[in-house]
Amino acid sequence: MSLREALTFPNPVNEKAARSVAAGVVVLATLTLVTQLWWLAVLLAAGFALRVAGGPRYSPLGRLAVHVVAPRFGHPRWVPGPPKRFAQAVGLATSAAAAVAALAFGATTVASVLLGVLVVFALLESAVGFCAGCWAFGHLMRLGVIPEETCAACNDITLRQRDRENATQPA
């Protein structure tokens, strides 16, 4: 396997698995806030880094979501992968900043605010399916910051519908 293959992100992504991962993020970030055990923020950031690198392939939480939790919610609901990878990168930046703030600078208030924001957005993803990172990704595409070819499916709703239909038909 080449490095390029090892660092690919799945496209499309099962939204049910993504929402399950978000629920795990809520649990770990909330545990970090409640216990003030800031090394847990490092674990949170590491999980995000693994998911940015290769989707659920390298992440224990991602593998649990894909192989155990999401299948219990029925057929997959396919959504474009690039916005989900962007959202994971935002989570990585936020959780890494929280870990550095708390562990390197003792700025636990800053770390708490950052993790609090992460909890809110991960809760929105897990509970109601609103992915703030995906929303921002769409706006960045419309502004031309992210090239349209990065995610053809993001602009063509019919591709998502076809993917959904193909996923529910027996092979």
C-alpha positions as CSV (number, residue, x, y, z in Angstrom):
1,M,0.0,0.0,0.0
2,S,1.4,3.4,-1.0
3,L,1.4,6.3,1.4
4,R,-1.2,8.0,-0.8
5,E,-3.5,5.0,-0.4
6,A,-2.8,4.8,3.3
7,L,-3.9,8.4,3.8
8,T,-7.1,8.3,1.8
9,F,-10.4,9.3,3.4
10,P,-13.5,7.4,2.4
11,N,-15.9,8.9,0.0
12,P,-18.8,8.6,0.5
13,V,-19.2,8.3,4.3
14,N,-21.9,6.6,6.2
15,E,-23.5,9.5,8.1
16,K,-24.7,7.1,10.8
17,A,-21.1,6.2,11.5
18,A,-20.1,9.9,11.5
19,R,-22.8,10.7,14.0
20,S,-21.7,7.8,16.2
21,V,-18.2,9.1,16.2
22,A,-19.5,12.5,17.1
23,A,-21.3,10.9,20.1
24,G,-18.0,9.4,21.2
25,V,-16.4,12.8,20.9
26,V,-19.1,14.3,23.1
27,V,-18.5,11.6,25.7
28,L,-14.7,12.0,25.7
29,A,-14.7,15.8,25.6
30,T,-17.3,16.0,28.4
31,L,-15.3,13.5,30.5
32,T,-12.2,15.7,30.0
33,L,-14.1,18.8,31.1
34,V,-15.7,17.2,34.1
35,T,-12.5,15.5,35.4
36,Q,-10.1,18.2,34.3
37,L,-7.7,15.4,33.2
38,W,-6.2,17.3,30.4
39,W,-4.2,14.4,29.0
40,L,-7.6,13.1,27.7
41,A,-7.6,16.1,25.4
42,V,-4.5,14.6,23.9
43,L,-6.4,11.4,23.2
44,L,-9.2,13.3,21.7
45,A,-6.8,15.2,19.4
46,A,-5.0,11.9,18.5
47,G,-8.3,10.4,17.5
48,F,-9.1,13.3,15.3
49,A,-5.7,13.1,13.7
50,L,-6.1,9.4,12.9
51,R,-9.5,10.1,11.4
52,V,-8.2,13.0,9.3
53,A,-5.4,10.7,8.1
54,G,-7.5,7.8,7.0
55,G,-11.1,8.1,8.1
56,P,-12.2,5.4,10.5
57,R,-9.4,2.9,9.4
58,Y,-6.9,4.0,12.0
59,S,-9.2,5.3,14.7
60,P,-10.5,3.0,17.4
61,L,-13.5,5.2,17.8
62,G,-14.0,5.3,14.1
63,R,-13.8,1.5,13.8
64,L,-16.2,1.0,16.6
65,A,-18.7,3.4,15.0
66,V,-18.4,1.8,11.5
67,H,-18.3,-1.8,12.5
68,V,-20.4,-2.0,15.7
69,V,-22.6,1.1,16.3
70,A,-23.7,2.3,12.9
71,P,-24.9,-1.1,11.6
72,R,-27.3,-1.2,14.5
73,F,-29.1,1.8,13.0
74,G,-30.0,0.1,9.7
75,H,-28.9,0.8,6.1
76,P,-26.1,3.4,5.6
77,R,-27.0,6.9,4.7
78,W,-24.2,8.0,2.3
79,V,-22.9,11.6,2.4
80,P,-19.8,13.1,0.7
81,G,-16.5,12.4,2.4
82,P,-14.5,15.7,1.9
83,P,-16.7,17.8,4.1
84,K,-16.5,15.2,6.9
85,R,-12.7,15.1,6.6
86,F,-12.7,18.9,6.9
87,A,-14.9,18.7,10.0
88,Q,-12.5,16.2,11.5
89,A,-9.6,18.6,10.7
90,V,-11.5,21.4,12.6
91,G,-12.0,19.0,15.5
92,L,-8.3,18.2,15.4
93,A,-7.3,21.9,15.5
94,T,-9.8,22.6,18.3
95,S,-8.8,19.6,20.5
96,A,-5.1,20.1,19.9
97,A,-5.4,23.8,20.8
98,A,-7.2,22.8,24.0
99,A,-4.6,20.2,24.9
100,V,-1.7,22.7,24.3
101,A,-3.5,25.5,26.2
102,A,-4.0,23.3,29.3
103,L,-0.9,21.2,29.3
104,A,1.7,23.6,28.0
105,F,0.4,26.9,29.3
106,G,-1.9,26.0,32.2
107,A,-4.6,27.9,30.5
108,T,-7.4,25.6,31.6
109,T,-10.1,28.2,31.0
110,V,-9.2,28.6,27.4
111,A,-9.0,24.8,27.1
112,S,-12.4,24.4,28.7
113,V,-14.0,27.0,26.3
114,L,-12.5,25.2,23.3
115,L,-13.7,21.8,24.4
116,G,-17.1,23.3,25.3
117,V,-17.4,24.5,21.7
118,L,-16.4,21.1,20.5
119,V,-19.0,19.4,22.7
120,V,-21.7,21.7,21.3
121,F,-20.9,21.1,17.7
122,A,-20.3,17.3,18.2
123,L,-23.7,17.1,20.0
124,L,-25.4,18.9,17.1
125,E,-23.8,16.4,14.7
126,S,-24.7,13.3,16.8
127,A,-28.2,14.3,17.9
128,V,-29.7,16.2,14.9
129,G,-27.2,15.5,12.1
130,F,-26.1,19.1,11.7
131,C,-22.4,19.0,10.8
132,A,-21.0,22.6,11.3
133,G,-17.7,21.7,9.6
134,C,-19.7,20.4,6.6
135,W,-21.7,23.6,6.6
136,A,-18.5,25.7,6.7
137,F,-17.0,23.5,3.9
138,G,-20.0,24.3,1.7
139,H,-19.6,28.0,2.3
140,L,-15.9,27.8,1.6
141,M,-16.6,26.0,-1.7
142,R,-19.2,28.7,-2.7
143,L,-16.6,31.4,-1.9
144,G,-14.0,29.6,-4.1
145,V,-11.6,28.9,-1.2
146,I,-12.1,25.2,-1.7
147,P,-12.1,24.2,-5.4
148,E,-15.4,22.7,-6.7
149,E,-13.6,19.6,-8.0
150,T,-12.7,18.7,-4.4
151,C,-16.2,17.5,-3.9
152,A,-18.4,17.0,-7.0
153,A,-21.0,15.3,-4.9
154,C,-21.3,18.3,-2.7
155,N,-22.7,20.3,-5.6
156,D,-24.7,17.5,-7.3
157,I,-27.5,16.3,-5.0
158,T,-28.4,13.6,-7.7
159,L,-25.0,11.9,-7.1
160,R,-26.0,11.4,-3.4
161,Q,-29.4,10.1,-4.3
162,R,-27.9,7.6,-6.7
163,D,-25.4,6.5,-4.1
164,R,-28.2,6.0,-1.6
165,E,-30.2,4.0,-4.1
166,N,-27.2,1.8,-5.0
167,A,-26.4,1.2,-1.3
168,T,-29.9,-0.1,-0.6
169,Q,-30.1,-2.5,-3.6
170,P,-28.8,-6.0,-3.1
171,A,-25.6,-6.8,-4.9
